[in-house]
Amino acid sequence: MVQETSRLDAARTGPYAPGVGRGPALDFDPHQHRASLCALIREVEALVLEQTNPEQPLSAAAMHRILRRHPRQGRGLYSHSELIAGYRAFAPSEGFVLGEAGFIARLQMRPVRTQSGVTPVTVLTKPFPCPGQCVFCPNDVRMPKSYLSVEPGCQRAEANGFDPYLQTYQRLSAFHAIGHPTDKVELIVLGGTFSFYPESYQVWFIKRCFDALNDFGAGRDGRALAESQRLSVHEQRVRLHGRDLAPGYNRVVTRFLRADAEHAVGEDLLRSFEHASFAALHEAQRENETARTRNVGLVLETRPDHIDEAEVICLRRLGCTKVQIGYQSLSDEILSLNKRGHDLAATRRATRLLRQAGFKILAHMMPNLLGATPQSDIAELARVFDALHVRWRYEPHTFVLRRDRRGHVTEAFTPDFYLPDLDYYVECTVARRRLTRVKRRKVAEARRLYGIMVEILYRADFETLARRWALRRLAAALDRSRP
Ligand code: SF4
């Protein structure tokens, strides 16, 4: 296995080899730091073997002490990815004892992301008009509709010119550099309404992601070609923010895509190379079936009113396994107030069609929309529980937290929901996290006094809960809360 990994690394040489590409995790040549890296690695290994349980990862404090003893040639401390790069580069000649996998396991600080064994690779489509007019949707014209350029994933996409090959390859390289597995990958394609992009762009985009998976696994590197095709939104001079809706996202983006001579090809705002046939896509998918970096899931996002029988067939042909769909609200009144452009019946129809076709569904809900109240959001969450067949009771228990000297209750806590099948409480809030200090203290106190399991759902968690069909998040929270 070690030999195979070394061969793979050796094959990735040249200007785009891991260690030379864009981004801090990859911009590092371990050979220039050989002496300090080897000393550092030996010290880590010695400390691991001295532990009572050598299977345990090193504590953050112990790791930090070692890193401080071997500073990075006058420029701060070595990062984990740099240590791993050093291990991979020098293990064959230095005879380190833990082996690459063992060394990474003792270092890895955030294994959660890939703990399931599947590495999520998120890529964004290019900025493109969207048929929706939702009032809550941001208008950042450097991004595909509904995304903001301040988010890390969006910045990665922008840095890679929204090119599917570059985004996929760079993300895999980054995961590899910090020791995550890259043999099973879930591709998550985000950006506006995927169903509204021209079909040939959709096919090309997915095909290029598969090309990157196949190339990465085989130690090939096609980034030089992709670099020449990347889109630069830095040339996009108009900025729209907040309420500045005129001239509107769609018009600005359309003008930008047309301005480039390359984009002038046809009316579909695509460049000449942004086309592929289903036959070419299926060929790339077939190759991937036996590749070392295999795709095990493809997530695409769309709106309920774009799902019909033809779209379901198209999603299936693209290889989609999971559809990320924006419910946003289950109230026709709130959907209309927010100019969502579809009603609850469309959501029901889309869900039925997707279920019949066997897709997994990630449903997005948005609390605090125009016209919503904390009570209506809580009622919506109850409807989500119902849809998931999770039994619930609303505010069935009050936990006394404090009494005065005469025994009168001075402080109590009543979680919003109790889920009897999970023996679990859920408390909801749409307040900002920094304003929920008292609530968090009460939850901690109730946990301490009564041993109950309580999860606070923040604004973003409402979305996550619905998106993950509730059970995964709750299951993880249950795991965390076990004594
Ligand atoms: S459909 Fe989605 S991307 Fe389009 S405007 Fe509405 S929220 Fe934004």
Residues whose N, C-alpha, C, O or C-beta is under 5 A from the ligand:
A	BS01	SF4	C130 G132 Q133 C134 C137 K145 S146 G192 T193 R303
